Structures are given as structure tokens and as C-alpha cells.
Amino acid sequence: MHLRLKGVLMTRRRDPDTGKYVENYPDDKILSVLAGKRLSTTEIAAELGCDRSTAHQRLTSLHDEEKISRDQVGKAFVWELTEPE
């Protein structure tokens, strides 16, 4: 379930057992989709089963944390895991 609050897409849901909020698309799930691949935002969204805007929001967060890298190809972004140093 996605909720919009003042234009911000919420990517969390409430766990029915604990009542705590959990990510619908946790980092490890996104990183596993990218393992050994270079994928577009649209391809990642399809793999995760989410909207493209949700995928872009989560990917941008991971990029800001330097967990993944991106290249712009035309109007699209292509994402991949960051190379270990």
C-alpha cells in the first residue's frame, strides 16, 4: 500500500503483528535485484512490483548513501551496485 502525504510517496506499511512500520522495498531487496546487473529505473520497478516513481525514490536514496551508482542514458537512469574500493 502506498500513501501520499503532501506529495511524498510513503513506501512503508504497518506490520500487522508488531504494529511497527516496515519498508515495502527494503535496501537488501533492491540491492539483490541489482546484483551483477545494470538496470533502468523502469526495469527495477518491474522486478520489485512497484510504481516507477517509488523505485526512483528508493534508488535515489541508495545513491545518496553511495550504495549504488547511476549513469544517465538519454532521459533515463541506469543503476548498478557501487564497486567496492
mmCIF file of the C-alpha atoms, coordinates in Angstrom:
data_MODEL
# 
_entry.id   MODEL 
# 
loop_
_atom_site.group_PDB 
_atom_site.id 
_atom_site.type_symbol 
_atom_site.label_atom_id 
_atom_site.label_alt_id 
_atom_site.label_comp_id 
_atom_site.label_asym_id 
_atom_site.label_entity_id 
_atom_site.label_seq_id 
_atom_site.pdbx_PDB_ins_code 
_atom_site.Cartn_x 
_atom_site.Cartn_y 
_atom_site.Cartn_z 
_atom_site.occupancy 
_atom_site.B_iso_or_equiv 
_atom_site.pdbx_formal_charge 
_atom_site.auth_seq_id 
_atom_site.auth_comp_id 
_atom_site.auth_asym_id 
_atom_site.auth_atom_id 
_atom_site.pdbx_PDB_model_num 
ATOM 1  C CA . MET A 1 1  ? 0.000  0.000  0.000   1.00 0.00 ? 1  MET A CA 1 
ATOM 2  C CA . HIS A 1 2  ? 1.270  3.467  -0.887  1.00 0.00 ? 2  HIS A CA 1 
ATOM 3  C CA . LEU A 1 3  ? 0.078  6.618  0.811   1.00 0.00 ? 3  LEU A CA 1 
ATOM 4  C CA . ARG A 1 4  ? 0.641  10.174 -0.327  1.00 0.00 ? 4  ARG A CA 1 
ATOM 5  C CA . LEU A 1 5  ? 1.196  12.829 2.302   1.00 0.00 ? 5  LEU A CA 1 
ATOM 6  C CA . LYS A 1 6  ? 1.716  16.339 0.946   1.00 0.00 ? 6  LYS A CA 1 
ATOM 7  C CA . GLY A 1 7  ? 3.175  14.988 -2.302  1.00 0.00 ? 7  GLY A CA 1 
ATOM 8  C CA . VAL A 1 8  ? 5.541  12.484 -0.630  1.00 0.00 ? 8  VAL A CA 1 
ATOM 9  C CA . LEU A 1 9  ? 5.089  8.836  -1.559  1.00 0.00 ? 9  LEU A CA 1 
ATOM 10 C CA . MET A 1 10 ? 5.125  6.619  1.516   1.00 0.00 ? 10 MET A CA 1 
ATOM 11 C CA . THR A 1 11 ? 6.903  3.319  0.907   1.00 0.00 ? 11 THR A CA 1 
ATOM 12 C CA . ARG A 1 12 ? 6.241  1.811  4.314   1.00 0.00 ? 12 ARG A CA 1 
ATOM 13 C CA . ARG A 1 13 ? 3.484  -0.363 5.675   1.00 0.00 ? 13 ARG A CA 1 
ATOM 14 C CA . ARG A 1 14 ? 2.457  -1.262 9.192   1.00 0.00 ? 14 ARG A CA 1 
ATOM 15 C CA . ASP A 1 15 ? 3.358  -4.798 10.281  1.00 0.00 ? 15 ASP A CA 1 
ATOM 16 C CA . PRO A 1 16 ? 0.115  -6.402 11.499  1.00 0.00 ? 16 PRO A CA 1 
ATOM 17 C CA . ASP A 1 17 ? 1.902  -8.365 14.250  1.00 0.00 ? 17 ASP A CA 1 
ATOM 18 C CA . THR A 1 18 ? 4.122  -5.675 15.745  1.00 0.00 ? 18 THR A CA 1 
ATOM 19 C CA . GLY A 1 19 ? 2.309  -2.516 14.660  1.00 0.00 ? 19 GLY A CA 1 
ATOM 20 C CA . LYS A 1 20 ? 5.661  -1.062 13.579  1.00 0.00 ? 20 LYS A CA 1 
ATOM 21 C CA . TYR A 1 21 ? 6.277  0.441  10.162  1.00 0.00 ? 21 TYR A CA 1 
ATOM 22 C CA . VAL A 1 22 ? 8.473  -1.571 7.806   1.00 0.00 ? 22 VAL A CA 1 
ATOM 23 C CA . GLU A 1 23 ? 9.799  -0.750 4.340   1.00 0.00 ? 23 GLU A CA 1 
ATOM 24 C CA . ASN A 1 24 ? 7.862  -2.274 1.449   1.00 0.00 ? 24 ASN A CA 1 
ATOM 25 C CA . TYR A 1 25 ? 11.050 -2.184 -0.610  1.00 0.00 ? 25 TYR A CA 1 
ATOM 26 C CA . PRO A 1 26 ? 13.993 -2.645 1.794   1.00 0.00 ? 26 PRO A CA 1 
ATOM 27 C CA . ASP A 1 27 ? 17.571 -1.921 0.743   1.00 0.00 ? 27 ASP A CA 1 
ATOM 28 C CA . ASP A 1 28 ? 18.587 -5.590 0.622   1.00 0.00 ? 28 ASP A CA 1 
ATOM 29 C CA . LYS A 1 29 ? 15.767 -6.430 -1.788  1.00 0.00 ? 29 LYS A CA 1 
ATOM 30 C CA . ILE A 1 30 ? 16.726 -3.598 -4.153  1.00 0.00 ? 30 ILE A CA 1 
ATOM 31 C CA . LEU A 1 31 ? 20.429 -4.431 -3.922  1.00 0.00 ? 31 LEU A CA 1 
ATOM 32 C CA . SER A 1 32 ? 19.731 -8.087 -4.709  1.00 0.00 ? 32 SER A CA 1 
ATOM 33 C CA . VAL A 1 33 ? 17.816 -7.056 -7.857  1.00 0.00 ? 33 VAL A CA 1 
ATOM 34 C CA . LEU A 1 34 ? 20.900 -5.110 -8.978  1.00 0.00 ? 34 LEU A CA 1 
ATOM 35 C CA . ALA A 1 35 ? 23.423 -7.859 -8.188  1.00 0.00 ? 35 ALA A CA 1 
ATOM 36 C CA . GLY A 1 36 ? 25.594 -8.260 -11.283 1.00 0.00 ? 36 GLY A CA 1 
ATOM 37 C CA . LYS A 1 37 ? 23.305 -6.132 -13.459 1.00 0.00 ? 37 LYS A CA 1 
ATOM 38 C CA . ARG A 1 38 ? 22.874 -2.615 -14.862 1.00 0.00 ? 38 ARG A CA 1 
ATOM 39 C CA . LEU A 1 39 ? 19.156 -1.839 -14.929 1.00 0.00 ? 39 LEU A CA 1 
ATOM 40 C CA . SER A 1 40 ? 16.947 1.137  -15.684 1.00 0.00 ? 40 SER A CA 1 
ATOM 41 C CA . THR A 1 41 ? 14.513 2.559  -13.157 1.00 0.00 ? 41 THR A CA 1 
ATOM 42 C CA . THR A 1 42 ? 11.629 1.038  -15.125 1.00 0.00 ? 42 THR A CA 1 
ATOM 43 C CA . GLU A 1 43 ? 13.248 -2.419 -15.136 1.00 0.00 ? 43 GLU A CA 1 
ATOM 44 C CA . ILE A 1 44 ? 13.877 -2.246 -11.383 1.00 0.00 ? 44 ILE A CA 1 
ATOM 45 C CA . ALA A 1 45 ? 10.296 -1.126 -10.727 1.00 0.00 ? 45 ALA A CA 1 
ATOM 46 C CA . ALA A 1 46 ? 9.039  -4.125 -12.719 1.00 0.00 ? 46 ALA A CA 1 
ATOM 47 C CA . GLU A 1 47 ? 11.278 -6.501 -10.738 1.00 0.00 ? 47 GLU A CA 1 
ATOM 48 C CA . LEU A 1 48 ? 10.073 -5.038 -7.421  1.00 0.00 ? 48 LEU A CA 1 
ATOM 49 C CA . GLY A 1 49 ? 6.436  -4.840 -8.493  1.00 0.00 ? 49 GLY A CA 1 
ATOM 50 C CA . CYS A 1 50 ? 6.155  -1.155 -7.660  1.00 0.00 ? 50 CYS A CA 1 
ATOM 51 C CA . ASP A 1 51 ? 5.493  2.131  -9.399  1.00 0.00 ? 51 ASP A CA 1 
ATOM 52 C CA . ARG A 1 52 ? 8.386  3.725  -11.292 1.00 0.00 ? 52 ARG A CA 1 
ATOM 53 C CA . SER A 1 53 ? 8.283  6.803  -9.029  1.00 0.00 ? 53 SER A CA 1 
ATOM 54 C CA . THR A 1 54 ? 8.587  4.606  -5.931  1.00 0.00 ? 54 THR A CA 1 
ATOM 55 C CA . ALA A 1 55 ? 11.575 2.803  -7.416  1.00 0.00 ? 55 ALA A CA 1 
ATOM 56 C CA . HIS A 1 56 ? 13.199 6.113  -8.371  1.00 0.00 ? 56 HIS A CA 1 
ATOM 57 C CA . GLN A 1 57 ? 12.727 7.465  -4.833  1.00 0.00 ? 57 GLN A CA 1 
ATOM 58 C CA . ARG A 1 58 ? 14.312 4.376  -3.238  1.00 0.00 ? 58 ARG A CA 1 
ATOM 59 C CA . LEU A 1 59 ? 17.141 4.229  -5.801  1.00 0.00 ? 59 LEU A CA 1 
ATOM 60 C CA . THR A 1 60 ? 17.956 7.888  -5.254  1.00 0.00 ? 60 THR A CA 1 
ATOM 61 C CA . SER A 1 61 ? 18.195 7.256  -1.500  1.00 0.00 ? 61 SER A CA 1 
ATOM 62 C CA . LEU A 1 62 ? 20.595 4.354  -2.078  1.00 0.00 ? 62 LEU A CA 1 
ATOM 63 C CA . HIS A 1 63 ? 22.600 6.510  -4.491  1.00 0.00 ? 63 HIS A CA 1 
ATOM 64 C CA . ASP A 1 64 ? 22.820 9.297  -1.884  1.00 0.00 ? 64 ASP A CA 1 
ATOM 65 C CA . GLU A 1 65 ? 24.159 6.706  0.579   1.00 0.00 ? 65 GLU A CA 1 
ATOM 66 C CA . GLU A 1 66 ? 26.734 5.662  -2.080  1.00 0.00 ? 66 GLU A CA 1 
ATOM 67 C CA . LYS A 1 67 ? 25.465 2.077  -2.122  1.00 0.00 ? 67 LYS A CA 1 
ATOM 68 C CA . ILE A 1 68 ? 24.685 2.229  -5.845  1.00 0.00 ? 68 ILE A CA 1 
ATOM 69 C CA . SER A 1 69 ? 25.839 4.299  -8.793  1.00 0.00 ? 69 SER A CA 1 
ATOM 70 C CA . ARG A 1 70 ? 23.914 5.671  -11.745 1.00 0.00 ? 70 ARG A CA 1 
ATOM 71 C CA . ASP A 1 71 ? 24.570 6.824  -15.276 1.00 0.00 ? 71 ASP A CA 1 
ATOM 72 C CA . GLN A 1 72 ? 22.226 8.916  -17.334 1.00 0.00 ? 72 GLN A CA 1 
ATOM 73 C CA . VAL A 1 73 ? 21.467 7.439  -20.743 1.00 0.00 ? 73 VAL A CA 1 
ATOM 74 C CA . GLY A 1 74 ? 19.325 9.879  -22.694 1.00 0.00 ? 74 GLY A CA 1 
ATOM 75 C CA . LYS A 1 75 ? 16.472 10.733 -20.356 1.00 0.00 ? 75 LYS A CA 1 
ATOM 76 C CA . ALA A 1 76 ? 16.775 7.515  -18.324 1.00 0.00 ? 76 ALA A CA 1 
ATOM 77 C CA . PHE A 1 77 ? 18.993 6.459  -15.439 1.00 0.00 ? 77 PHE A CA 1 
ATOM 78 C CA . VAL A 1 78 ? 20.833 3.139  -15.391 1.00 0.00 ? 78 VAL A CA 1 
ATOM 79 C CA . TRP A 1 79 ? 21.706 1.867  -11.918 1.00 0.00 ? 79 TRP A CA 1 
ATOM 80 C CA . GLU A 1 80 ? 24.282 -0.625 -10.640 1.00 0.00 ? 80 GLU A CA 1 
ATOM 81 C CA . LEU A 1 81 ? 25.961 -1.633 -7.413  1.00 0.00 ? 81 LEU A CA 1 
ATOM 82 C CA . THR A 1 82 ? 28.846 0.589  -6.354  1.00 0.00 ? 82 THR A CA 1 
ATOM 83 C CA . GLU A 1 83 ? 32.229 -1.024 -6.880  1.00 0.00 ? 83 GLU A CA 1 
ATOM 84 C CA . PRO A 1 84 ? 33.981 -1.790 -3.567  1.00 0.00 ? 84 PRO A CA 1 
ATOM 85 C CA . GLU A 1 85 ? 37.163 0.224  -3.032  1.00 0.00 ? 85 GLU A CA 1 
# 
